[in-house]
């Protein structure tokens, strides 16, 4: 009988202790941040613990490829654990003008297809490390939801999947395609 | 031309462990899950009930099977690490640490002291984050909503620290074979200290909010009892084993990453509000482990070597000699081990993960017998299972 009422007292007192903590937190500073509350895109990078402007330094979100630097070495394609990168190249003719990547490496291959399926990407960052010209990078851009799944296939190469043609004929064919 | 493979539907006999013919009077088969809000993932449990008493319970797993072990036989070692992150997706740092540790053992790599300290820092922060999630959702299962919000507020800070460190919030790909992916940024350790200073009072607050609450202790301290002999018999590890009063911690018994340098205690369940090995004991061990993690973190920050290249021992190509290795670490949920067989090639011949959650799930049938239906959720929550690690 005595124990029964002691339990009552314990329940009331321990609940009151919890209520006191909750009440104290009622008057503390609000820590919840509303997403895009004041219509500033930067608010996502606010953090209680990380100093301002440092959180997004190494952020790995959307992949981007600087195509003018790509030398077509296929290293990112090989290392990708989920095979979301597809590259095909063709050899540049010796008669063409020599072009170079930003770090001075000569570009011997023309990249005709550089597809990344972002719906497959697992954001592991492994493709970024072996790139000799640092042309494939993870950007801190995070809002890229799509209504259609096929829109996640990013085609980075400008002249995509052209059938191999002799160089003389190609010069004539290009203006027609552009018009 | 090969004929397309035929997939057979499961026979009712295979899908259900209990048969209608075997039921006695007043008994009923009740299906719980796989989409049950309190089963922490897609876990299906079949209950044989007599009124409100559970006569027998059979867990059915495989709803989150992602073929990790077979997949690991087709990709190189570095590519497996993002997949290990996805085993126990709320304790990713511990998983990749375990696999990287196994790979280093296989290749005979000794990492430098700075890498070891960084690994201890991240592993202990991950333990805090993982336990906070376990405790918060355990309160939520029982019906206490407030501690969940407090726990997640603190967990968010740990995730922010990780995002600052390596760019990802949940699946980090941070521990590599032979090193870690990023060096610590400037001020990182200072901010971790700030976090620890404000986190320690939160543990006491959590105790007052939930642990010593009479309603909570009455509910959890007398159910799901695992006696010490049963716990050893089922090879439980981690907080589930220590909740039964057995002092076993892989960090103490088989030190790795220089854990022998740090002073910390191994909290064990003491049966304070009921029999030893109850749900409350397992819960309490997790709370106290966070306090020990804070202790380790403070020492690790002090002993962190200022110099050292984190990529110093990262091999250009991971190509171990033929052989086999088993390496284990103390992940947040218990002893996580990886068994790797190499045939000297670039991809492993076999990778086997020994996951603590799978073992914890196997004891469920034993301890669920004779309990109430309403207590099933409390028992599952106290075992702290993550279905991603059970199914792999």
Interface residues (C-beta under 8 A of the other chain):
Chain A: X7 X10 X11 X13 X14 X15 X17 X18 X21 X22 X25 X31 X47 X48 X49 X50 X51 X54 X55 X57 X58 X59 X60 X79 X80 X81 X122 X123 X124 X125 X126 X138
Chain B: X75 X78 X79 X80 X81 X82 X83 X146 X150 X153 X156 X157 X160 X161 X163 X164 X165 X166 X167 X168 X171 X173 X181 X182 X185 X187 X191 X194 X195 X205 X208 X209 X210 X212 X213 X214 X215 X218
